[in-house]
Amino acid sequence: MNKDRRERLLDVASVIEDAKNQIQDIIEEETEAIDNMPESLQCTDRVMRMNDGIVEMEQLIAYLDTFNETLNKTVENLKPTKNGKVSN
């Protein structure tokens, strides 16, 4: 794979990292919203759904981490070696 396409793949990894950071910000905001709710609302269905959403977003971040790790390994493996061949 040529350098331009490898760089484009790395750009994808950067976009994924940005998305991951935005999701983390949302998790923090949602957690803060839950923490600021009155004690009487802490065990409501709404808060339970909010907590479920936080767990799902945390799982999404883990998936995106795995995706980026795989993408970066792929790019590394596609770099030509000194003899000009792609490493395996």
N, C-alpha and C positions, 0 to 999 in steps of 0.2 A: 504494500500500500504506500502511496506517495505521501510526502510530508504534509501537503495541504489537507488531504483527507484525514490523516492522523490528527492534525491540529483541529479539524472540525469535530472529530470525536471528543477531543479534550474540551472543546467548547461546550459540547453536550454535557460533559461531566460537570462543568462549571455551572451550567443552568440548573442541573439537578441539585448541586450543592446549595445554590441560592434558594431553590424551592424548599429544600430541607430546612434551611435556616428560617424561612417564613413560617413553615409548619411549626417549628420549635417556638417561634414567637407567639403563634396562636395558642399553642399548648400552655405557655406561661400566662397569657391573658385569660384563658379559660380557667386555669387553676386559681388565679387571683380572683376571678369573679366568684368562684365557688367559695373560696376562703372568706370573701367579704359578705357572703349571704348570712342572714340571721340564723342563729342556731336552730330555730324552729323549722327552717326550710332545708336543712342539711340532709335529711333523709327522704326527701320527696322524689317522685319519679323523674322530675325534671333534672335534679342534681345527679341522679343515678345515670340518666342518659348522657349528661355532660361528662361524667366520669368515664362512661363507656367510650365516648368520642375521644377522650384523651388517650385512653389505652389504644384505640385503633390508630390514632395519629402517631403514637410512639412506635407501633408496629410498622406503620408506613415509613417512618424514618429509618428503621432497621432495614426494610426492604430497599430503600433508596441507597443506604450505605453499601449494601451487598451489590446493588446494581453498579454503583460507581467503582467499587473495588474490581468487579469483573471487567468493566469498561476500561479502566486504567491498565489492568493486566493485558487485555486484548491489544490495546495500543502499544504497550511495551513489547509484546510478542510480534507485532507487525513491523517493528523497526528493523530495517535491514542491518545485517551484521557487517563486519569489516569487509567480508568477501562479496557483499552486495545482496546476499540471500536473506530472506525473512527467517528469523529464528522460530523454532517450534516449541 
